[in-house]
Amino acid sequence: MSTAQQSQKSFTSQLKKVYGFYTGGFITFVIVLAILEQMGLPRQTIGYVFLIATILLYAGIGIISRTNEAAEYYVAGRRVPAIFNGMAVGADWMSAASFIGMAGTLYLTGYSGLAFVMGWTGGYVLVALLLAPYLRKFGQFTIPDFLGARYGGHVPRFIGIVIAILCSFTYVVAQIYGVGIITTRLTGVQFEIGIFLGLAGILVCSFLGGMKAVTWTQVAQYIILIVAYLIPVVWLSVTQTGFPVPQLIYGQQLQKVTQLEEKLNADPKEIEVRNAFKAQADALSAKLKDVPAALAADKATATKRVADLKAANAPAAQVQAAEAALAALPADAAAATRAWTAA
């Protein structure tokens, strides 16, 4: 075995020990906080502890991994073991954009939201198979560098820079928004302050150590995220099926969900509610065809209702409700268009 292979083997072994201790420390940290919560520690304090610990972790990795060498800064010295590189890529996928955004997309859109997950994951696979090997072969650090070396001149490099900025900006906006949401939920601070607090440790880490520090940070983040993903899924699987491996029981649960959906769709009460909403939507659609006339008719009807109740000496509560309904009508056609379209 050559000296380089021995060095790489020793490096990998050391990494396993470090992240093994880190995993044990993380589990201990969570257990201690859980015990303190049961003893009465406020949740906001727990949030601050989590936030401070995260910033210190990222900053610590950045300080330890700081480097002045270009290869270390941009590609982590090209000696990250495959398993740890895979963990870092997995943590990139399980970032705020997917951990929050994909979950929210599936909740909002249902089954059709799986298209986003497939595209999200497929993009990573395509980049890994069709782009990354050529970057490594050419010995370049970035896509613009690769395009400049492959096709020559500054025009391909400039096009690569523009595309990279556009793609990165879209992704980073989602990431930063997620950082702000999580920090706000953990600590209760304002959203804007939460963004600055959450980014503090990330910036220290990436500025000092580059890809080297980011890679080791992502490995640490992967361990946290995979635990956060698996615990609720395994717990739900045990609660619903008594089986701790949800991947093996997933198909049976989907059959049950399908049966419940069919039962719900055939329920007379559900059909009645859907018909009521459909009738309301049809009525609003008809109003939107001629908004000024529909608004005038609604105001005339509401005004007549108030006058009829007062003429009949109706109870005060009914008169007040009718007056409130009249006051709640849109003030003009533009306001009516916005309100009826939103409804």
C-alpha positions in Angstrom: 0.0 0.0 0.0 1.4 3.4 -1.0 1.9 6.3 1.3 -0.9 8.2 -0.2 -3.3 5.3 0.3 -2.2 4.8 3.9 -2.7 8.6 4.5 -6.2 8.5 3.0 -7.1 5.4 5.0 -5.9 7.0 8.2 -7.8 10.2 7.3 -11.0 8.3 6.7 -10.6 6.3 10.0 -10.1 9.6 11.8 -13.2 11.1 10.2 -15.3 8.1 11.3 -14.2 8.5 14.9 -14.8 12.3 14.9 -18.3 12.0 13.5 -19.0 9.0 15.7 -18.3 11.1 18.8 -20.3 13.9 17.2 -23.4 11.7 16.7 -23.2 10.5 20.3 -22.8 14.1 21.5 -25.8 15.2 19.5 -28.0 12.5 20.8 -26.9 13.3 24.4 -27.5 17.0 23.7 -31.1 16.3 22.6 -31.8 14.0 25.5 -30.5 16.5 28.0 -32.7 19.3 26.5 -35.7 16.9 26.5 -35.1 16.2 30.2 -34.7 20.0 30.9 -38.0 20.7 29.1 -39.8 18.1 31.2 -38.3 19.9 34.3 -39.9 23.2 33.2 -37.2 24.9 30.9 -39.1 27.3 28.7 -39.3 26.4 25.0 -37.9 29.8 24.0 -34.8 29.1 26.0 -34.5 25.7 24.3 -34.8 27.5 21.0 -32.0 29.9 21.9 -29.8 27.0 23.0 -30.3 25.2 19.7 -29.6 28.3 17.7 -26.4 29.2 19.7 -25.2 25.6 19.5 -25.7 25.5 15.7 -23.9 28.8 15.2 -21.0 27.7 17.4 -20.8 24.4 15.5 -20.7 25.9 12.1 -18.2 28.6 13.2 -16.1 26.0 15.0 -15.9 23.9 11.9 -15.0 26.9 9.8 -12.2 28.0 12.1 -10.8 24.4 12.3 -11.0 24.0 8.5 -9.7 27.4 7.5 -7.2 27.2 4.6 -5.4 29.4 2.2 -4.9 26.7 -0.5 -7.2 27.0 -3.6 -7.7 23.2 -3.9 -8.7 22.9 -0.3 -10.9 26.0 -0.5 -12.8 25.1 -3.7 -12.8 21.2 -3.8 -11.8 20.2 -0.2 -8.4 19.0 -1.5 -10.2 16.3 -3.6 -9.8 13.8 -0.8 -13.2 13.6 0.8 -14.2 9.9 1.1 -17.1 8.8 -1.0 -19.4 8.0 2.0 -18.9 11.4 3.5 -19.2 13.1 0.2 -22.5 11.3 -0.3 -23.6 12.5 3.2 -22.7 16.1 2.3 -24.7 15.9 -1.0 -27.6 14.3 0.9 -27.6 17.2 3.4 -27.7 19.6 0.4 -30.8 17.9 -0.8 -32.4 17.8 2.6 -31.9 21.6 3.0 -34.4 24.1 4.1 -35.8 24.3 0.6 -36.7 20.6 0.7 -37.1 20.1 4.4 -39.7 22.9 4.6 -40.5 23.7 1.0 -41.1 20.2 -0.4 -43.1 19.2 2.7 -45.2 22.3 2.3 -45.6 21.6 -1.5 -46.8 18.0 -0.9 -49.2 19.2 1.9 -50.6 21.9 -0.4 -50.8 20.1 -3.7 -51.0 16.5 -2.7 -50.0 13.7 -5.1 -49.1 16.1 -7.9 -46.5 17.6 -5.7 -44.4 14.5 -6.1 -43.3 15.9 -9.5 -41.3 18.5 -7.7 -39.6 15.9 -5.6 -38.7 13.8 -8.6 -37.3 16.8 -10.5 -35.4 17.9 -7.4 -33.8 14.5 -6.9 -33.3 13.8 -10.6 -31.5 17.1 -11.0 -28.9 16.0 -8.5 -28.4 12.6 -10.2 -28.0 14.3 -13.6 -25.4 16.7 -12.3 -23.5 13.9 -10.5 -23.5 11.7 -13.7 -23.2 14.1 -16.6 -21.4 17.2 -15.2 -19.3 16.4 -12.1 -16.9 13.9 -13.9 -16.0 16.4 -16.6 -15.3 19.1 -14.1 -13.0 16.8 -12.3 -11.4 15.6 -15.5 -10.6 19.2 -16.6 -9.4 20.1 -13.2 -11.6 23.1 -12.9 -13.4 24.4 -9.8 -16.5 26.0 -11.2 -18.8 25.6 -14.2 -17.8 29.0 -15.7 -14.1 27.8 -15.4 -15.0 24.6 -17.1 -16.9 26.3 -20.0 -14.0 28.7 -20.5 -11.5 25.9 -20.6 -13.7 23.6 -22.8 -14.9 26.2 -25.4 -12.3 28.9 -25.0 -12.8 32.6 -24.7 -14.7 34.8 -22.3 -18.2 34.5 -23.8 -18.9 30.9 -22.6 -17.4 31.8 -19.2 -19.7 34.9 -19.0 -22.8 32.9 -20.0 -21.9 30.3 -17.3 -21.5 33.1 -14.7 -24.9 34.6 -15.6 -26.7 31.2 -15.5 -25.0 30.2 -12.2 -26.0 33.5 -10.6 -29.6 33.1 -11.7 -29.9 29.5 -10.5 -28.1 30.2 -7.3 -30.1 33.3 -6.5 -33.4 31.4 -6.8 -32.1 28.6 -4.6 -30.5 30.9 -2.0 -33.6 33.0 -1.6 -35.5 29.9 -0.6 -32.7 28.8 1.7 -32.5 32.1 3.5 -36.2 32.3 3.8 -36.2 28.9 5.4 -33.4 30.0 7.8 -35.5 33.0 8.9 -38.6 30.8 9.5 -36.7 28.2 11.5 -34.9 30.8 13.6 -38.1 32.7 14.3 -39.9 29.6 15.3 -37.1 28.5 17.6 -36.4 31.8 19.4 -39.4 34.1 18.7 -37.3 36.9 17.3 -38.4 39.0 14.3 -38.1 37.3 10.9 -35.4 39.8 9.7 -33.3 39.3 12.8 -33.7 35.5 12.5 -32.2 35.6 9.0 -29.1 37.5 10.3 -28.7 35.2 13.3 -29.1 32.0 11.2 -26.7 33.2 8.5 -24.0 34.3 11.0 -22.5 30.8 11.6 -22.9 29.8 7.9 -21.0 32.8 6.7 -18.2 32.4 9.2 -17.9 28.7 8.2 -17.9 29.3 4.4 -15.7 32.3 4.4 -12.9 30.7 6.4 -12.9 27.2 5.1 -14.6 27.2 1.8 -15.7 23.9 0.4 -13.6 22.0 2.9 -15.5 23.6 5.9 -18.8 23.4 4.0 -18.4 19.7 3.3 -17.7 18.8 7.0 -20.6 21.1 8.1 -22.9 19.3 5.6 -21.9 15.9 7.0 -22.7 17.2 10.5 -26.0 18.6 9.2 -26.8 15.3 7.5 -26.6 13.4 10.8 -29.1 15.9 12.3 -31.4 15.9 9.4 -31.6 12.2 8.8 -32.5 11.7 12.5 -35.1 14.5 12.2 -36.5 12.7 9.1 -36.5 9.2 10.5 -37.8 9.6 14.0 -41.3 10.9 13.2 -41.6 8.5 10.2 -40.6 5.5 12.3 -42.8 6.7 15.2 -45.8 7.1 12.9 -45.2 3.7 11.4 -45.0 2.0 14.8 -48.2 3.9 16.0 -50.2 3.1 12.8 -48.9 -0.4 12.0 -46.8 -1.7 14.8 -43.9 -2.1 12.4 -40.8 0.1 12.7 -39.7 0.0 9.0 -42.1 2.2 7.1 -40.6 1.5 3.7 -41.7 -2.1 3.9 -45.3 -1.3 5.0 -45.8 1.8 2.8 -47.9 0.0 0.1 -50.4 -1.4 2.6 -50.9 2.0 4.1 -51.5 3.6 0.7 -54.2 1.0 0.0 -55.9 2.0 3.3 -55.7 5.7 2.3 -57.2 4.9 -1.1 -60.1 3.0 0.6 -60.7 5.9 3.0 -60.7 8.4 0.1 -63.3 6.3 -1.8 -65.4 6.2 1.2 -65.1 9.9 1.8 -66.0 10.7 -1.8 -69.1 8.6 -1.6 -70.3 10.1 1.7 -73.6 12.1 1.2 -72.5 14.8 3.6 -69.2 15.3 1.6 -71.2 15.5 -1.7 -73.5 18.0 -0.1 -70.6 20.2 1.0 -68.9 20.0 -2.4 -72.1 20.9 -4.2 -72.6 23.9 -1.9 -69.0 25.1 -2.6 -69.6 24.6 -6.3 -72.8 26.6 -6.3 -71.0 29.4 -4.5 -68.1 29.3 -7.0 -70.6 29.4 -9.9 -72.4 32.4 -8.4 -69.1 34.3 -8.0 -68.1 33.4 -11.5 -71.4 34.8 -12.8 -70.8 38.0 -10.8 -67.3 38.4 -12.3 -68.8 38.6 -15.8 -70.3 42.0 -15.0 -68.9 43.2 -11.7 -70.5 46.7 -11.6 -74.0 45.3 -12.2 -73.5 42.5 -9.7 -72.2 44.8 -7.0 -75.1 47.2 -7.5 -77.6 44.3 -7.3 -75.9 43.1 -4.1 -76.0 46.5 -2.5 -79.7 47.0 -3.5 -80.6 43.6 -2.0 -78.7 44.3 1.2 -80.2 47.8 1.5 -83.7 46.5 1.0 -83.1 43.8 3.6 -82.2 46.4 6.2 -85.2 48.6 5.3 -87.6 45.6 5.5 -86.3 44.5 8.9 -86.7 48.0 10.3 -90.2 48.4 8.8 -91.2 45.1 10.4 -89.7 46.1 13.8 -87.4 43.1 13.7 -85.2 42.3 16.7 -82.2 44.6 17.0 -79.7 41.7 16.5 -81.2 40.9 13.1 -81.1 44.6 12.0 -77.5 44.9 13.2 -76.5 41.7 11.3 -78.1 43.1 8.1 -76.4 46.4 8.5 -73.0 44.7 9.0 -73.6 42.6 5.9 -74.3 45.8 3.9 -71.2 47.5 5.3 -69.1 44.4 4.5 -69.8 44.6 0.7 -66.9 45.8 -1.5 -66.7 49.6 -1.8 -66.2 49.6 -5.6 -65.9 47.4 -8.6 -62.1 46.9 -8.2 -62.5 45.8 -4.6 -65.3 43.5 -5.6 -63.2 41.9 -8.3 -60.4 41.3 -5.9 -62.7 39.9 -3.2 -64.7 37.6 -5.5 -61.6 36.3 -7.3 -59.9 35.5 -4.0 -63.0 33.7 -2.8 
